[in-house]
């Protein structure tokens, strides 16, 4: 299976499964989502606005990360659910 190629500072993540005991009560009734997962694809990095230099990605394919789930979009590819967003919305690498 060939995955989509991410550009710039894009990141494609396979979210971890949400376990019921790890969920929280959401007043809006929205279904809880994972906020951790495995990095599946990354772009090359982003260009600094002031110098135009390429700033390489810090996260790498295979990293397990925690991310701001509200800032990532759901993305389905070949029947598998992923999330995609940008590197600056990743909180930490485990």
SEFIZA-3560 file (N, C-alpha, C; in Angstrom, 3 decimals):
REM SEFIZA-3560
<numar><xx>0.844</xx><yy>-1.176</yy><zz>0.000</zz><atom>N</atom></numar>
<numar><xx>0.000</xx><yy>0.000</yy><zz>0.000</zz><atom>CA</atom></numar>
<numar><xx>0.888</xx><yy>1.238</yy><zz>0.000</zz><atom>C</atom></numar>
<numar><xx>0.764</xx><yy>2.050</yy><zz>-0.999</zz><atom>N</atom></numar>
<numar><xx>1.517</xx><yy>3.301</yy><zz>-1.067</zz><atom>CA</atom></numar>
<numar><xx>0.716</xx><yy>4.396</yy><zz>-0.364</zz><atom>C</atom></numar>
<numar><xx>1.320</xx><yy>5.001</yy><zz>0.627</zz><atom>N</atom></numar>
<numar><xx>0.648</xx><yy>6.065</yy><zz>1.371</zz><atom>CA</atom></numar>
<numar><xx>0.806</xx><yy>7.399</yy><zz>0.654</zz><atom>C</atom></numar>
<numar><xx>-0.086</xx><yy>8.341</yy><zz>0.943</zz><atom>N</atom></numar>
<numar><xx>0.064</xx><yy>9.670</yy><zz>0.362</zz><atom>CA</atom></numar>
<numar><xx>1.378</xx><yy>10.303</yy><zz>0.815</zz><atom>C</atom></numar>
<numar><xx>1.993</xx><yy>11.092</yy><zz>-0.058</zz><atom>N</atom></numar>
<numar><xx>3.217</xx><yy>11.804</yy><zz>0.300</zz><atom>CA</atom></numar>
<numar><xx>2.824</xx><yy>13.131</yy><zz>0.941</zz><atom>C</atom></numar>
<numar><xx>3.309</xx><yy>13.369</yy><zz>2.134</zz><atom>N</atom></numar>
<numar><xx>3.016</xx><yy>14.617</yy><zz>2.832</zz><atom>CA</atom></numar>
<numar><xx>3.965</xx><yy>15.697</yy><zz>2.311</zz><atom>C</atom></numar>
<numar><xx>3.505</xx><yy>16.932</yy><zz>2.285</zz><atom>N</atom></numar>
<numar><xx>4.349</xx><yy>18.039</yy><zz>1.835</zz><atom>CA</atom></numar>
<numar><xx>4.584</xx><yy>19.012</yy><zz>2.978</zz><atom>C</atom></numar>
<numar><xx>5.607</xx><yy>19.835</yy><zz>2.823</zz><atom>N</atom></numar>
<numar><xx>5.983</xx><yy>20.832</yy><zz>3.825</zz><atom>CA</atom></numar>
<numar><xx>6.076</xx><yy>20.193</yy><zz>5.207</zz><atom>C</atom></numar>
<numar><xx>5.357</xx><yy>20.744</yy><zz>6.203</zz><atom>N</atom></numar>
<numar><xx>5.450</xx><yy>20.202</yy><zz>7.566</zz><atom>CA</atom></numar>
<numar><xx>4.240</xx><yy>19.331</yy><zz>7.905</zz><atom>C</atom></numar>
<numar><xx>3.650</xx><yy>18.714</yy><zz>6.878</zz><atom>N</atom></numar>
<numar><xx>2.507</xx><yy>17.827</yy><zz>7.078</zz><atom>CA</atom></numar>
<numar><xx>2.901</xx><yy>16.512</yy><zz>7.732</zz><atom>C</atom></numar>
<numar><xx>1.978</xx><yy>15.986</yy><zz>8.550</zz><atom>N</atom></numar>
<numar><xx>2.206</xx><yy>14.732</yy><zz>9.269</zz><atom>CA</atom></numar>
<numar><xx>0.953</xx><yy>13.871</yy><zz>9.138</zz><atom>C</atom></numar>
<numar><xx>1.138</xx><yy>12.606</yy><zz>8.834</zz><atom>N</atom></numar>
<numar><xx>0.044</xx><yy>11.639</yy><zz>8.775</zz><atom>CA</atom></numar>
<numar><xx>0.233</xx><yy>10.668</yy><zz>9.929</zz><atom>C</atom></numar>
<numar><xx>-0.807</xx><yy>10.510</yy><zz>10.759</zz><atom>N</atom></numar>
<numar><xx>-0.722</xx><yy>9.701</yy><zz>11.978</zz><atom>CA</atom></numar>
<numar><xx>-1.812</xx><yy>8.641</yy><zz>11.974</zz><atom>C</atom></numar>
<numar><xx>-1.435</xx><yy>7.432</yy><zz>12.373</zz><atom>N</atom></numar>
<numar><xx>-2.396</xx><yy>6.362</yy><zz>12.619</zz><atom>CA</atom></numar>
<numar><xx>-2.746</xx><yy>6.439</yy><zz>14.101</zz><atom>C</atom></numar>
<numar><xx>-3.968</xx><yy>6.910</yy><zz>14.434</zz><atom>N</atom></numar>
<numar><xx>-4.313</xx><yy>7.086</yy><zz>15.853</zz><atom>CA</atom></numar>
<numar><xx>-4.372</xx><yy>5.770</yy><zz>16.606</zz><atom>C</atom></numar>
<numar><xx>-4.008</xx><yy>5.832</yy><zz>17.886</zz><atom>N</atom></numar>
<numar><xx>-4.179</xx><yy>4.679</yy><zz>18.761</zz><atom>CA</atom></numar>
<numar><xx>-5.667</xx><yy>4.459</yy><zz>18.985</zz><atom>C</atom></numar>
<numar><xx>-6.036</xx><yy>3.245</yy><zz>19.342</zz><atom>N</atom></numar>
<numar><xx>-7.440</xx><yy>2.973</yy><zz>19.660</zz><atom>CA</atom></numar>
<numar><xx>-7.776</xx><yy>3.603</yy><zz>21.000</zz><atom>C</atom></numar>
<numar><xx>-8.978</xx><yy>4.149</yy><zz>21.102</zz><atom>N</atom></numar>
<numar><xx>-9.431</xx><yy>4.765</yy><zz>22.349</zz><atom>CA</atom></numar>
<numar><xx>-10.064</xx><yy>3.675</yy><zz>23.200</zz><atom>C</atom></numar>
<numar><xx>-9.561</xx><yy>3.536</yy><zz>24.423</zz><atom>N</atom></numar>
<numar><xx>-10.129</xx><yy>2.566</yy><zz>25.359</zz><atom>CA</atom></numar>
<numar><xx>-11.166</xx><yy>3.299</yy><zz>26.203</zz><atom>C</atom></numar>
<numar><xx>-12.261</xx><yy>2.614</yy><zz>26.525</zz><atom>N</atom></numar>
<numar><xx>-13.337</xx><yy>3.273</yy><zz>27.252</zz><atom>CA</atom></numar>
<numar><xx>-12.881</xx><yy>3.857</yy><zz>28.574</zz><atom>C</atom></numar>
<numar><xx>-11.973</xx><yy>3.197</yy><zz>29.274</zz><atom>N</atom></numar>
<numar><xx>-11.525</xx><yy>3.693</yy><zz>30.567</zz><atom>CA</atom></numar>
<numar><xx>-10.616</xx><yy>4.920</yy><zz>30.434</zz><atom>C</atom></numar>
<numar><xx>-10.191</xx><yy>5.256</yy><zz>29.215</zz><atom>N</atom></numar>
<numar><xx>-9.338</xx><yy>6.419</yy><zz>28.995</zz><atom>CA</atom></numar>
<numar><xx>-10.121</xx><yy>7.619</yy><zz>28.464</zz><atom>C</atom></numar>
<numar><xx>-11.430</xx><yy>7.470</yy><zz>28.351</zz><atom>N</atom></numar>
<numar><xx>-12.235</xx><yy>8.548</yy><zz>27.786</zz><atom>CA</atom></numar>
<numar><xx>-12.653</xx><yy>9.523</yy><zz>28.869</zz><atom>C</atom></numar>
<numar><xx>-13.180</xx><yy>10.633</yy><zz>28.447</zz><atom>N</atom></numar>
<numar><xx>-13.675</xx><yy>11.638</yy><zz>29.360</zz><atom>CA</atom></numar>
<numar><xx>-15.100</xx><yy>11.977</yy><zz>28.953</zz><atom>C</atom></numar>
<numar><xx>-15.857</xx><yy>12.564</yy><zz>29.872</zz><atom>N</atom></numar>
<numar><xx>-17.221</xx><yy>12.966</yy><zz>29.554</zz><atom>CA</atom></numar>
<numar><xx>-17.142</xx><yy>14.285</yy><zz>28.820</zz><atom>C</atom></numar>
<numar><xx>-17.627</xx><yy>14.297</yy><zz>27.604</zz><atom>N</atom></numar>
<numar><xx>-17.587</xx><yy>15.498</yy><zz>26.777</zz><atom>CA</atom></numar>
<numar><xx>-18.972</xx><yy>16.136</yy><zz>26.793</zz><atom>C</atom></numar>
<numar><xx>-19.089</xx><yy>17.358</yy><zz>27.318</zz><atom>N</atom></numar>
<numar><xx>-20.400</xx><yy>18.005</yy><zz>27.423</zz><atom>CA</atom></numar>
<numar><xx>-21.136</xx><yy>18.129</yy><zz>26.088</zz><atom>C</atom></numar>
<numar><xx>-20.400</xx><yy>18.210</yy><zz>24.993</zz><atom>N</atom></numar>
<numar><xx>-21.046</xx><yy>18.360</yy><zz>23.687</zz><atom>CA</atom></numar>
<numar><xx>-21.589</xx><yy>17.027</yy><zz>23.173</zz><atom>C</atom></numar>
<numar><xx>-21.245</xx><yy>15.934</yy><zz>23.835</zz><atom>N</atom></numar>
<numar><xx>-21.684</xx><yy>14.627</yy><zz>23.399</zz><atom>CA</atom></numar>
<numar><xx>-20.849</xx><yy>14.065</yy><zz>22.257</zz><atom>C</atom></numar>
<numar><xx>-19.807</xx><yy>14.807</yy><zz>21.864</zz><atom>N</atom></numar>
<numar><xx>-18.929</xx><yy>14.374</yy><zz>20.777</zz><atom>CA</atom></numar>
<numar><xx>-18.185</xx><yy>13.105</yy><zz>21.191</zz><atom>C</atom></numar>
<numar><xx>-18.038</xx><yy>12.173</yy><zz>20.251</zz><atom>N</atom></numar>
<numar><xx>-17.321</xx><yy>10.931</yy><zz>20.526</zz><atom>CA</atom></numar>
<numar><xx>-15.853</xx><yy>11.245</yy><zz>20.818</zz><atom>C</atom></numar>
<numar><xx>-15.286</xx><yy>10.673</yy><zz>21.894</zz><atom>N</atom></numar>
<numar><xx>-13.878</xx><yy>10.933</yy><zz>22.204</zz><atom>CA</atom></numar>
<numar><xx>-12.961</xx><yy>10.396</yy><zz>21.112</zz><atom>C</atom></numar>
<numar><xx>-11.862</xx><yy>11.094</yy><zz>20.896</zz><atom>N</atom></numar>
<numar><xx>-10.892</xx><yy>10.683</yy><zz>19.881</zz><atom>CA</atom></numar>
<numar><xx>-9.549</xx><yy>10.446</yy><zz>20.538</zz><atom>C</atom></numar>
<numar><xx>-8.732</xx><yy>9.671</yy><zz>19.865</zz><atom>N</atom></numar>
<numar><xx>-7.378</xx><yy>9.430</yy><zz>20.355</zz><atom>CA</atom></numar>
<numar><xx>-6.572</xx><yy>10.718</yy><zz>20.222</zz><atom>C</atom></numar>
<numar><xx>-5.616</xx><yy>10.894</yy><zz>21.088</zz><atom>N</atom></numar>
<numar><xx>-4.707</xx><yy>12.033</yy><zz>20.965</zz><atom>CA</atom></numar>
<numar><xx>-3.259</xx><yy>11.539</yy><zz>20.913</zz><atom>C</atom></numar>
<numar><xx>-3.114</xx><yy>10.233</yy><zz>20.709</zz><atom>N</atom></numar>
<numar><xx>-1.789</xx><yy>9.649</yy><zz>20.522</zz><atom>CA</atom></numar>
<numar><xx>-1.843</xx><yy>8.732</yy><zz>19.312</zz><atom>C</atom></numar>
<numar><xx>-0.685</xx><yy>8.502</yy><zz>18.713</zz><atom>N</atom></numar>
<numar><xx>-0.648</xx><yy>7.609</yy><zz>17.569</zz><atom>CA</atom></numar>
<numar><xx>0.749</xx><yy>7.471</yy><zz>17.004</zz><atom>C</atom></numar>
<numar><xx>0.836</xx><yy>6.668</yy><zz>15.945</zz><atom>N</atom></numar>
<numar><xx>2.116</xx><yy>6.383</yy><zz>15.282</zz><atom>CA</atom></numar>
<numar><xx>2.215</xx><yy>7.212</yy><zz>14.007</zz><atom>C</atom></numar>
<numar><xx>3.358</xx><yy>7.879</yy><zz>13.834</zz><atom>N</atom></numar>
<numar><xx>3.596</xx><yy>8.680</yy><zz>12.633</zz><atom>CA</atom></numar>
<numar><xx>3.817</xx><yy>7.734</yy><zz>11.456</zz><atom>C</atom></numar>
<numar><xx>3.032</xx><yy>7.936</yy><zz>10.404</zz><atom>N</atom></numar>
<numar><xx>3.069</xx><yy>7.071</yy><zz>9.232</zz><atom>CA</atom></numar>
<numar><xx>3.799</xx><yy>7.742</yy><zz>8.069</zz><atom>C</atom></numar>
<numar><xx>3.658</xx><yy>9.055</yy><zz>7.936</zz><atom>N</atom></numar>
<numar><xx>4.312</xx><yy>9.793</yy><zz>6.845</zz><atom>CA</atom></numar>
<numar><xx>4.567</xx><yy>11.224</yy><zz>7.295</zz><atom>C</atom></numar>
<numar><xx>5.661</xx><yy>11.809</yy><zz>6.814</zz><atom>N</atom></numar>
<numar><xx>5.990</xx><yy>13.209</yy><zz>7.126</zz><atom>CA</atom></numar>
<numar><xx>6.478</xx><yy>13.910</yy><zz>5.863</zz><atom>C</atom></numar>
<numar><xx>6.320</xx><yy>15.226</yy><zz>5.848</zz><atom>N</atom></numar>
<numar><xx>6.862</xx><yy>16.027</yy><zz>4.759</zz><atom>CA</atom></numar>
<numar><xx>8.338</xx><yy>16.307</yy><zz>4.989</zz><atom>C</atom></numar>
<numar><xx>8.909</xx><yy>17.153</yy><zz>4.147</zz><atom>N</atom></numar>
<numar><xx>10.337</xx><yy>17.481</yy><zz>4.249</zz><atom>CA</atom></numar>
<numar><xx>10.644</xx><yy>18.517</yy><zz>5.317</zz><atom>C</atom></numar>
<numar><xx>9.673</xx><yy>19.340</yy><zz>5.688</zz><atom>N</atom></numar>
<numar><xx>9.877</xx><yy>20.421</yy><zz>6.637</zz><atom>CA</atom></numar>
<numar><xx>9.206</xx><yy>21.672</yy><zz>6.110</zz><atom>C</atom></numar>
<numar><xx>9.536</xx><yy>22.801</yy><zz>6.716</zz><atom>N</atom></numar>
<numar><xx>8.929</xx><yy>24.053</yy><zz>6.265</zz><atom>CA</atom></numar>
<numar><xx>10.017</xx><yy>25.093</yy><zz>6.050</zz><atom>C</atom></numar>
<numar><xx>9.684</xx><yy>26.095</yy><zz>5.272</zz><atom>N</atom></numar>
<numar><xx>10.644</xx><yy>27.158</yy><zz>4.978</zz><atom>CA</atom></numar>
<numar><xx>10.446</xx><yy>28.335</yy><zz>5.930</zz><atom>C</atom></numar>
<numar><xx>11.537</xx><yy>28.772</yy><zz>6.561</zz><atom>N</atom></numar>
<numar><xx>11.482</xx><yy>29.919</yy><zz>7.459</zz><atom>CA</atom></numar>
<numar><xx>11.066</xx><yy>31.153</yy><zz>6.666</zz><atom>C</atom></numar>
<numar><xx>10.137</xx><yy>31.917</yy><zz>7.227</zz><atom>N</atom></numar>
<numar><xx>9.636</xx><yy>33.094</yy><zz>6.521</zz><atom>CA</atom></numar>
<numar><xx>10.706</xx><yy>34.154</yy><zz>6.299</zz><atom>C</atom></numar>
<numar><xx>11.570</xx><yy>34.339</yy><zz>7.276</zz><atom>N</atom></numar>
<numar><xx>12.554</xx><yy>35.420</yy><zz>7.164</zz><atom>CA</atom></numar>
<numar><xx>13.755</xx><yy>35.075</yy><zz>6.283</zz><atom>C</atom></numar>
<numar><xx>14.185</xx><yy>33.806</yy><zz>6.296</zz><atom>N</atom></numar>
<numar><xx>15.380</xx><yy>33.450</yy><zz>5.532</zz><atom>CA</atom></numar>
<numar><xx>15.099</xx><yy>32.540</yy><zz>4.336</zz><atom>C</atom></numar>
<numar><xx>13.954</xx><yy>31.866</yy><zz>4.367</zz><atom>N</atom></numar>
<numar><xx>13.640</xx><yy>30.928</yy><zz>3.304</zz><atom>CA</atom></numar>
<numar><xx>14.341</xx><yy>29.585</yy><zz>3.446</zz><atom>C</atom></numar>
<numar><xx>15.124</xx><yy>29.429</yy><zz>4.517</zz><atom>N</atom></numar>
<numar><xx>15.828</xx><yy>28.161</yy><zz>4.739</zz><atom>CA</atom></numar>
<numar><xx>14.848</xx><yy>27.057</yy><zz>5.121</zz><atom>C</atom></numar>
<numar><xx>15.134</xx><yy>25.843</yy><zz>4.663</zz><atom>N</atom></numar>
<numar><xx>14.305</xx><yy>24.693</yy><zz>4.992</zz><atom>CA</atom></numar>
<numar><xx>14.608</xx><yy>24.234</yy><zz>6.417</zz><atom>C</atom></numar>
<numar><xx>13.578</xx><yy>24.206</yy><zz>7.255</zz><atom>N</atom></numar>
<numar><xx>13.693</xx><yy>23.699</yy><zz>8.620</zz><atom>CA</atom></numar>
<numar><xx>13.201</xx><yy>22.247</yy><zz>8.574</zz><atom>C</atom></numar>
<numar><xx>14.088</xx><yy>21.265</yy><zz>8.780</zz><atom>N</atom></numar>
<numar><xx>13.686</xx><yy>19.859</yy><zz>8.654</zz><atom>CA</atom></numar>
<numar><xx>12.718</xx><yy>19.431</yy><zz>9.754</zz><atom>C</atom></numar>
<numar><xx>11.990</xx><yy>18.385</yy><zz>9.486</zz><atom>N</atom></numar>
<numar><xx>11.030</xx><yy>17.838</yy><zz>10.447</zz><atom>CA</atom></numar>
<numar><xx>11.763</xx><yy>17.216</yy><zz>11.624</zz><atom>C</atom></numar>
<numar><xx>11.190</xx><yy>17.398</yy><zz>12.804</zz><atom>N</atom></numar>
<numar><xx>11.749</xx><yy>16.763</yy><zz>13.992</zz><atom>CA</atom></numar>
<numar><xx>11.156</xx><yy>15.365</yy><zz>14.180</zz><atom>C</atom></numar>
<numar><xx>9.877</xx><yy>15.198</yy><zz>13.855</zz><atom>N</atom></numar>
<numar><xx>9.269</xx><yy>13.868</yy><zz>13.974</zz><atom>CA</atom></numar>
<numar><xx>9.642</xx><yy>13.030</yy><zz>12.766</zz><atom>C</atom></numar>
<numar><xx>9.739</xx><yy>11.747</yy><zz>12.983</zz><atom>N</atom></numar>
<numar><xx>10.122</xx><yy>10.804</yy><zz>11.939</zz><atom>CA</atom></numar>
<numar><xx>9.065</xx><yy>9.705</yy><zz>11.830</zz><atom>C</atom></numar>
<numar><xx>9.016</xx><yy>9.059</yy><zz>10.693</zz><atom>N</atom></numar>
<numar><xx>8.125</xx><yy>7.927</yy><zz>10.507</zz><atom>CA</atom></numar>
<numar><xx>8.451</xx><yy>6.867</yy><zz>11.562</zz><atom>C</atom></numar>
<numar><xx>7.417</xx><yy>6.352</yy><zz>12.210</zz><atom>N</atom></numar>
<numar><xx>7.595</xx><yy>5.345</yy><zz>13.250</zz><atom>CA</atom></numar>
<numar><xx>7.531</xx><yy>5.912</yy><zz>14.662</zz><atom>C</atom></numar>
<numar><xx>7.687</xx><yy>7.243</yy><zz>14.813</zz><atom>N</atom></numar>
<numar><xx>7.588</xx><yy>7.852</yy><zz>16.142</zz><atom>CA</atom></numar>
<numar><xx>6.180</xx><yy>7.683</yy><zz>16.702</zz><atom>C</atom></numar>
<numar><xx>6.088</xx><yy>7.513</yy><zz>18.016</zz><atom>N</atom></numar>
<numar><xx>4.796</xx><yy>7.495</yy><zz>18.704</zz><atom>CA</atom></numar>
<numar><xx>4.644</xx><yy>8.866</yy><zz>19.343</zz><atom>C</atom></numar>
<numar><xx>3.552</xx><yy>9.575</yy><zz>19.032</zz><atom>N</atom></numar>
<numar><xx>3.415</xx><yy>10.976</yy><zz>19.429</zz><atom>CA</atom></numar>
<numar><xx>2.088</xx><yy>11.248</yy><zz>20.128</zz><atom>C</atom></numar>
<numar><xx>2.066</xx><yy>12.357</yy><zz>20.853</zz><atom>N</atom></numar>
<numar><xx>0.835</xx><yy>12.929</yy><zz>21.406</zz><atom>CA</atom></numar>
<numar><xx>0.584</xx><yy>14.203</yy><zz>20.620</zz><atom>C</atom></numar>
<numar><xx>-0.653</xx><yy>14.409</yy><zz>20.176</zz><atom>N</atom></numar>
<numar><xx>-0.979</xx><yy>15.565</yy><zz>19.340</zz><atom>CA</atom></numar>
<numar><xx>-2.268</xx><yy>16.232</yy><zz>19.808</zz><atom>C</atom></numar>
<numar><xx>-2.456</xx><yy>17.463</yy><zz>19.383</zz><atom>N</atom></numar>
<numar><xx>-3.663</xx><yy>18.230</yy><zz>19.706</zz><atom>CA</atom></numar>
<numar><xx>-4.763</xx><yy>17.773</yy><zz>18.746</zz><atom>C</atom></numar>
<numar><xx>-5.597</xx><yy>16.839</yy><zz>19.190</zz><atom>N</atom></numar>
<numar><xx>-6.527</xx><yy>16.171</yy><zz>18.286</zz><atom>CA</atom></numar>
<numar><xx>-7.513</xx><yy>17.108</yy><zz>17.627</zz><atom>C</atom></numar>
<numar><xx>-7.851</xx><yy>18.212</yy><zz>18.250</zz><atom>N</atom></numar>
<numar><xx>-8.799</xx><yy>19.147</yy><zz>17.625</zz><atom>CA</atom></numar>
<numar><xx>-8.182</xx><yy>19.869</yy><zz>16.429</zz><atom>C</atom></numar>
<numar><xx>-6.861</xx><yy>19.869</yy><zz>16.334</zz><atom>N</atom></numar>
<numar><xx>-6.181</xx><yy>20.566</yy><zz>15.241</zz><atom>CA</atom></numar>
<numar><xx>-5.754</xx><yy>19.624</yy><zz>14.119</zz><atom>C</atom></numar>
<numar><xx>-6.127</xx><yy>18.362</yy><zz>14.217</zz><atom>N</atom></numar>
<numar><xx>-5.839</xx><yy>17.384</yy><zz>13.172</zz><atom>CA</atom></numar>
<numar><xx>-7.154</xx><yy>16.987</yy><zz>12.505</zz><atom>C</atom></numar>
<numar><xx>-7.103</xx><yy>16.738</yy><zz>11.210</zz><atom>N</atom></numar>
<numar><xx>-8.290</xx><yy>16.348</yy><zz>10.448</zz><atom>CA</atom></numar>
<numar><xx>-8.330</xx><yy>14.842</yy><zz>10.263</zz><atom>C</atom></numar>
<numar><xx>-9.543</xx><yy>14.290</yy><zz>10.298</zz><atom>N</atom></numar>
<numar><xx>-9.718</xx><yy>12.869</yy><zz>9.988</zz><atom>CA</atom></numar>
<numar><xx>-9.450</xx><yy>12.658</yy><zz>8.502</zz><atom>C</atom></numar>
<numar><xx>-8.830</xx><yy>11.541</yy><zz>8.191</zz><atom>N</atom></numar>
<numar><xx>-8.437</xx><yy>11.256</yy><zz>6.814</zz><atom>CA</atom></numar>
<numar><xx>-8.528</xx><yy>9.757</yy><zz>6.607</zz><atom>C</atom></numar>
<numar><xx>-9.332</xx><yy>9.321</yy><zz>5.656</zz><atom>N</atom></numar>
<numar><xx>-9.438</xx><yy>7.891</yy><zz>5.383</zz><atom>CA</atom></numar>
<numar><xx>-8.775</xx><yy>7.580</yy><zz>4.049</zz><atom>C</atom></numar>
<numar><xx>-7.951</xx><yy>6.535</yy><zz>4.042</zz><atom>N</atom></numar>
<numar><xx>-7.240</xx><yy>6.137</yy><zz>2.844</zz><atom>CA</atom></numar>
<numar><xx>-7.225</xx><yy>4.620</yy><zz>2.774</zz><atom>C</atom></numar>
<numar><xx>-7.751</xx><yy>4.092</yy><zz>1.686</zz><atom>N</atom></numar>
<numar><xx>-7.823</xx><yy>2.646</yy><zz>1.461</zz><atom>CA</atom></numar>
<numar><xx>-8.422</xx><yy>1.906</yy><zz>2.655</zz><atom>C</atom></numar>
<numar><xx>-9.492</xx><yy>2.488</yy><zz>3.220</zz><atom>N</atom></numar>
<numar><xx>-10.226</xx><yy>1.854</yy><zz>4.306</zz><atom>CA</atom></numar>
<numar><xx>-9.620</xx><yy>1.993</yy><zz>5.692</zz><atom>C</atom></numar>
<numar><xx>-8.521</xx><yy>2.713</yy><zz>5.818</zz><atom>N</atom></numar>
<numar><xx>-7.864</xx><yy>2.913</yy><zz>7.117</zz><atom>CA</atom></numar>
<numar><xx>-8.045</xx><yy>4.372</yy><zz>7.533</zz><atom>C</atom></numar>
<numar><xx>-8.410</xx><yy>4.596</yy><zz>8.803</zz><atom>N</atom></numar>
<numar><xx>-8.615</xx><yy>5.956</yy><zz>9.311</zz><atom>CA</atom></numar>
<numar><xx>-7.327</xx><yy>6.511</yy><zz>9.891</zz><atom>C</atom></numar>
<numar><xx>-6.929</xx><yy>7.663</yy><zz>9.383</zz><atom>N</atom></numar>
<numar><xx>-5.744</xx><yy>8.386</yy><zz>9.855</zz><atom>CA</atom></numar>
<numar><xx>-6.180</xx><yy>9.780</yy><zz>10.295</zz><atom>C</atom></numar>
<numar><xx>-5.236</xx><yy>10.534</yy><zz>10.857</zz><atom>N</atom></numar>
<numar><xx>-5.422</xx><yy>11.975</yy><zz>11.056</zz><atom>CA</atom></numar>
<numar><xx>-4.226</xx><yy>12.663</yy><zz>10.413</zz><atom>C</atom></numar>
<numar><xx>-4.461</xx><yy>13.861</yy><zz>9.907</zz><atom>N</atom></numar>
<numar><xx>-3.350</xx><yy>14.619</yy><zz>9.341</zz><atom>CA</atom></numar>
<numar><xx>-3.390</xx><yy>16.050</yy><zz>9.839</zz><atom>C</atom></numar>
<numar><xx>-2.194</xx><yy>16.616</yy><zz>9.976</zz><atom>N</atom></numar>
<numar><xx>-2.053</xx><yy>17.978</yy><zz>10.463</zz><atom>CA</atom></numar>
<numar><xx>-0.630</xx><yy>18.435</yy><zz>10.219</zz><atom>C</atom></numar>
<numar><xx>-0.205</xx><yy>19.410</yy><zz>11.018</zz><atom>N</atom></numar>
<numar><xx>1.151</xx><yy>19.927</yy><zz>10.870</zz><atom>CA</atom></numar>
<numar><xx>1.965</xx><yy>19.655</yy><zz>12.130</zz><atom>C</atom></numar>
<numar><xx>3.281</xx><yy>19.639</yy><zz>11.946</zz><atom>N</atom></numar>
<numar><xx>4.182</xx><yy>19.233</yy><zz>13.030</zz><atom>CA</atom></numar>
<numar><xx>4.044</xx><yy>20.094</yy><zz>14.281</zz><atom>C</atom></numar>
<numar><xx>3.818</xx><yy>21.389</yy><zz>14.134</zz><atom>N</atom></numar>
<numar><xx>3.785</xx><yy>22.248</yy><zz>15.329</zz><atom>CA</atom></numar>
<numar><xx>2.633</xx><yy>21.913</yy><zz>16.269</zz><atom>C</atom></numar>
<numar><xx>1.661</xx><yy>21.103</yy><zz>15.807</zz><atom>N</atom></numar>
<numar><xx>0.555</xx><yy>20.695</yy><zz>16.663</zz><atom>CA</atom></numar>
<numar><xx>0.781</xx><yy>19.336</yy><zz>17.319</zz><atom>C</atom></numar>
<numar><xx>2.005</xx><yy>18.844</yy><zz>17.223</zz><atom>N</atom></numar>
<numar><xx>2.402</xx><yy>17.641</yy><zz>17.962</zz><atom>CA</atom></numar>
<numar><xx>3.016</xx><yy>18.114</yy><zz>19.275</zz><atom>C</atom></numar>
<numar><xx>2.539</xx><yy>17.547</yy><zz>20.367</zz><atom>N</atom></numar>
<numar><xx>2.959</xx><yy>17.986</yy><zz>21.698</zz><atom>CA</atom></numar>
<numar><xx>4.263</xx><yy>17.323</yy><zz>22.123</zz><atom>C</atom></numar>
<numar><xx>4.389</xx><yy>16.013</yy><zz>21.912</zz><atom>N</atom></numar>
<numar><xx>5.607</xx><yy>15.324</yy><zz>22.329</zz><atom>CA</atom></numar>
<numar><xx>5.783</xx><yy>14.019</yy><zz>21.579</zz><atom>C</atom></numar>
<numar><xx>7.005</xx><yy>13.532</yy><zz>21.607</zz><atom>N</atom></numar>
<numar><xx>7.361</xx><yy>12.234</yy><zz>21.038</zz><atom>CA</atom></numar>
<numar><xx>7.676</xx><yy>11.311</yy><zz>22.208</zz><atom>C</atom></numar>
<numar><xx>7.069</xx><yy>10.122</yy><zz>22.212</zz><atom>N</atom></numar>
<numar><xx>7.314</xx><yy>9.163</yy><zz>23.311</zz><atom>CA</atom></numar>
<numar><xx>8.563</xx><yy>8.362</yy><zz>23.038</zz><atom>C</atom></numar>
//
